Each structure stands twice: as C-alpha cells, then as structure tokens.
Amino acid sequence: MTHTYRVALLEDNPRQLEKLESYLSKITTVEIVLKSRSSNDFFEQLKTIQPDILVADLDLGNDSMTGMEAAQEIKIPVFFASVNTSEYVEDIEDLKRDAEICVDHITKPFSEEQFVKSFRRFLQEVSYFSPPQYVLLDFNKTKNNKIRIEDIVYLCADKMAGSESNNKQIHFINRKPANLIDFSFSKMEDKGLLKSQFVTIHKSFRVNRRYIKKYHSKTECIEISIFDDVEKTKCQHLKVSENYQPVIRKMFG
C-alpha cells in the first residue's frame, strides 16, 4: 500500500502559501492537513492535527518565531522553502544532526518543476530513514501480532459494531477486522498507540486521525474507509458523541 504523507504548511505570504499548496497537489503521495501563516495559529492547530512533514518558510515576517524555530520545536521532517536559506545553512545542519530528522531546503524563486522534483527526492529520504512504527497486539487465536500503526483505522468496544464481550474490535485499511483480547483504552499509550495518533469520538471508539476523511456536521458523523469482512474497501460513517463533537469540529475548522 502506498504511504500518504500528511504535510503541514507554514508560510506568512498568502500568495506563496497558495503556490506551495498548488505544487504539492501534483504529488499523489501528499495530503495537506494544515495550512498556517503564523506560528501561533500553527501550534494551535497542532493540538488536534498530526502532520508527518513540515514545509516552512524560514522568515515569517513580523512573527514572534522563525520557521527554523518552529521546526526545532515540532521536530518532524522539514523542507524549507525560503529566499534566505544561505543565512540558515548552519542552523539547518544543526537541526538535521541534533534532532535526527530529515531536513532539506530549496531557495526562492523556484519553478513548480524544481519544487516538485526536490520535494520528491526529499520524500524518498524520509521514507528511507523513517521505518514504519509497529505495535504488538493479541487477537482471538494469535498473540503478539506485529501490526503497523498506520494500517489501523479504528478500535471499538461497541457490541453493535462487532465487538464481543469486554474485548475490543480493531479495523484496518488493508485486512479484515479482528477481535482484540485483554485490551484497554486506558492503556493504549502503553501499547504504543498514542493520543496524538488516535482521537476519541465516542467512549467506545478510538480513530486514527490519518483516516478521517470528512466530518459531516449535520449528522455529527465522521467518514472513514475500512477493509471489511469480504476483503473490500468500503466507506463507513461513525457517530461522534456530544462530548467529543467540539474536538472534531475544531479538527475540520
């Protein structure tokens, strides 16, 4: 399955922000999940959005932070697109070494072709140095199953949705659902399933942020895709309970 990278954009110039969005739309393995013109707004959105990669301008105008400082704070792979990259060469090298993340840059002005080629090379580097994250989970018939976190769409404790007894059911993007044994939502992080990755939409549901496609405000449902019992990908809607609606609304603006 092709990996899709969730990209955050931090650029104070609105026209440059539009250009970056347009250029990145040419890359099929990229999904823009966050756009911001200031560091304050950027970090506020990060409370509910989990990007894989940051694309940032180094100079954010009159902002209280630079793009470099934002990158040092978030510590995810970063691709700088700026007019003054030469002034930050030492900082770029320090960030790459000290944070142990992939860092690259392109100097403005650049064409769409130049940006797309450079960013695709950057994605290859990110892919090479970022092996998939796994968790070990116990199913009905097998224990210590090594599961890629990015393959998990959601977990549920709702009998109406297929869960049995006190156990949970887990749904995937590329395989049939399974029943989890002796699994507690309160100990998800101990298993390696972080709150930054999975959002609560109901007391019985934990959903991978990556796979929430839409939020339907009229019906208070999120839209996801899963692999069903007959090994076909299908669209599914999950109800968001009243307590968690404000969080989901915020995620989708």
Secondary structure in CASP SS format (residue, H / E / C, confidence):
PFRMAT SS
TARGET T0000
AUTHOR 0000-0000-0000
METHOD secondary structure of the structure
MODEL  1
M C 1.00
T C 1.00
H C 1.00
T C 1.00
Y E 1.00
R E 1.00
V E 1.00
A E 1.00
L E 1.00
L E 1.00
E C 1.00
D C 1.00
N C 1.00
P H 1.00
R H 1.00
Q H 1.00
L H 1.00
E H 1.00
K H 1.00
L H 1.00
E H 1.00
S H 1.00
Y H 1.00
L H 1.00
S C 1.00
K C 1.00
I C 1.00
T C 1.00
T C 1.00
V E 1.00
E E 1.00
I E 1.00
V E 1.00
L E 1.00
K E 1.00
S E 1.00
R C 1.00
S C 1.00
S H 1.00
N H 1.00
D H 1.00
F H 1.00
F H 1.00
E H 1.00
Q H 1.00
L C 1.00
K C 1.00
T C 1.00
I C 1.00
Q C 1.00
P C 1.00
D C 1.00
I E 1.00
L E 1.00
V E 1.00
A E 1.00
D C 1.00
L C 1.00
D C 1.00
L C 1.00
G C 1.00
N C 1.00
D C 1.00
S C 1.00
M C 1.00
T C 1.00
G H 1.00
M H 1.00
E H 1.00
A H 1.00
A H 1.00
Q H 1.00
E H 1.00
I H 1.00
K C 1.00
I C 1.00
P C 1.00
V E 1.00
F E 1.00
F E 1.00
A E 1.00
S E 1.00
V C 1.00
N C 1.00
T H 1.00
S H 1.00
E H 1.00
Y H 1.00
V H 1.00
E H 1.00
D H 1.00
I H 1.00
E H 1.00
D H 1.00
L H 1.00
K H 1.00
R H 1.00
D H 1.00
A C 1.00
E C 1.00
I C 1.00
C C 1.00
V E 1.00
D E 1.00
H E 1.00
I E 1.00
T E 1.00
K C 1.00
P C 1.00
F C 1.00
S C 1.00
E H 1.00
E H 1.00
Q H 1.00
F H 1.00
V H 1.00
K H 1.00
S H 1.00
F H 1.00
R H 1.00
R H 1.00
F H 1.00
L H 1.00
Q H 1.00
E H 1.00
V H 1.00
S H 1.00
Y H 1.00
F H 1.00
S C 1.00
P C 1.00
P C 1.00
Q C 1.00
Y E 1.00
V E 1.00
L E 1.00
L E 1.00
D C 1.00
F E 1.00
N C 1.00
K C 1.00
T C 1.00
K C 1.00
N C 1.00
N E 1.00
K E 1.00
I E 1.00
R E 1.00
I H 1.00
E H 1.00
D H 1.00
I E 1.00
V E 1.00
Y E 1.00
L E 1.00
C E 1.00
A C 1.00
D C 1.00
K H 1.00
M H 1.00
A H 1.00
G C 1.00
S C 1.00
E C 1.00
S C 1.00
N C 1.00
N C 1.00
K E 1.00
Q E 1.00
I E 1.00
H E 1.00
F E 1.00
I C 1.00
N C 1.00
R C 1.00
K C 1.00
P C 1.00
A E 1.00
N E 1.00
L E 1.00
I C 1.00
D C 1.00
F C 1.00
S C 1.00
F H 1.00
S H 1.00
K H 1.00
M H 1.00
E H 1.00
D H 1.00
K H 1.00
G C 1.00
L C 1.00
L C 1.00
K C 1.00
S C 1.00
Q C 1.00
F E 1.00
V E 1.00
T E 1.00
I E 1.00
H E 1.00
K C 1.00
S C 1.00
F E 1.00
R E 1.00
V E 1.00
N E 1.00
R H 1.00
R H 1.00
Y H 1.00
I C 1.00
K C 1.00
K E 1.00
Y E 1.00
H E 1.00
S C 1.00
K C 1.00
T C 1.00
E C 1.00
C E 1.00
I E 1.00
E E 1.00
I E 1.00
S E 1.00
I E 1.00
F E 1.00
D C 1.00
D C 1.00
V C 1.00
E C 1.00
K C 1.00
T E 1.00
K E 1.00
C E 1.00
Q E 1.00
H E 1.00
L E 1.00
K E 1.00
V C 1.00
S C 1.00
E H 1.00
N H 1.00
Y H 1.00
Q H 1.00
P H 1.00
V H 1.00
I H 1.00
R H 1.00
K H 1.00
M H 1.00
F C 1.00
G C 1.00
END
